[in-house]
Amino acid sequence: MNSQFAYFTNIYPNYAASLFAANAAARSFLADGAFLFTRPLFKSLDVNGGVSLSAGVMCVCSVHLFGLYRYSPVLRAKSRFVGLMTH
């Protein structure tokens, strides 16, 4: 998460505060809503299945992060919000 924060401030310097606020709100909403789905998840799939499903979701998210890393120059070139960078 810390590397993402540094990335956001370098790429979107004019919108860094809004990005941090949106990130904090999204994490808070997920944490707040997690109690609604964790109990039914572990009751229906048991502990092994629930943890395996959670690990699978995290692996998919990791693959998406590598995709963002790979295609970030293309995405930044298309964005009108990206600040000027020296590198």
C-alpha positions in Angstrom: 0.0 0.0 0.0 2.8 2.4 0.8 4.3 2.0 -2.7 0.9 2.8 -4.2 0.6 6.0 -2.1 4.0 7.1 -3.4 3.0 6.2 -6.9 -0.2 8.2 -6.7 1.5 11.3 -5.4 4.1 11.2 -8.2 1.7 10.6 -11.0 -1.3 12.6 -9.9 0.2 15.5 -7.8 -2.8 17.8 -8.1 -5.2 15.0 -7.0 -3.2 13.3 -4.3 -5.4 14.4 -1.4 -8.6 13.2 -3.2 -6.9 9.9 -4.0 -5.9 9.4 -0.4 -9.4 10.2 0.8 -11.0 7.9 -1.7 -8.6 5.1 -0.8 -9.3 5.5 2.9 -13.1 5.6 2.3 -12.9 2.4 0.1 -10.9 0.5 2.7 -13.2 1.6 5.5 -16.3 0.6 3.6 -14.8 -2.8 2.9 -13.7 -3.3 6.5 -17.1 -2.2 7.7 -19.0 -4.5 5.3 -16.7 -7.5 5.8 -18.6 -8.7 8.9 -21.7 -9.1 6.7 -20.0 -11.7 4.4 -17.3 -13.3 6.5 -19.6 -15.3 8.8 -21.8 -16.8 6.1 -18.7 -17.4 4.0 -17.0 -19.5 6.7 -20.2 -21.2 7.7 -20.9 -22.4 4.2 -17.3 -23.2 3.1 -15.8 -24.0 6.4 -12.5 -22.5 7.5 -10.4 -24.3 4.8 -12.7 -23.3 2.0 -13.1 -19.7 3.2 -9.4 -19.2 3.5 -8.7 -20.8 0.2 -11.3 -18.5 -1.5 -9.7 -15.5 0.2 -6.3 -16.5 -1.0 -7.5 -17.0 -4.5 -9.0 -13.5 -4.5 -5.7 -12.1 -3.3 -3.8 -14.0 -6.1 -6.2 -12.5 -8.7 -5.7 -9.1 -7.3 -1.9 -9.5 -7.4 -2.1 -10.5 -11.1 -4.1 -7.3 -11.7 -1.4 -5.2 -10.0 1.3 -6.7 -12.2 -1.0 -5.9 -15.2 -1.3 -2.3 -14.1 2.5 -2.1 -13.7 3.0 -3.5 -17.2 0.5 -1.3 -18.9 0.9 1.8 -16.7 2.8 3.8 -19.4 -0.1 3.3 -21.9 -2.7 4.2 -19.3 -0.8 7.3 -18.2 -0.4 8.4 -21.8 -4.2 8.3 -22.3 -4.9 10.1 -19.0 -5.5 13.9 -19.0 -5.0 14.1 -15.3 -1.4 12.9 -15.1 1.1 15.5 -14.0 4.3 16.2 -15.8 7.1 13.7 -14.9 10.8 14.0 -15.3 11.4 10.3 -15.8 
